Amino acid sequence: MAKSAAKRKREHLLRNLGKDVTIARNEVDFSTHVRITKSKKAKLQQQYTKYEKHFTKGIIPDGNAFYYVFTV
């Protein structure tokens, strides 16, 4: 299998300068490539808030969709 260009550069630095750049890498306690699917509860909550936004965009700041004016 062929070496990547990055690996060749790392080996070149190690061979010529004695500098191991892999030591400077940060250790991560968790994998950044793990993705989890949403739970049923999370999906339902997303749908609820998605359609709830249509009613909260009104003029009224408390989020009511209907506005009643009583005149006497």
Helices and strands as residue ranges (DSSP letters): H 5-16, G 21-24, H 40-56
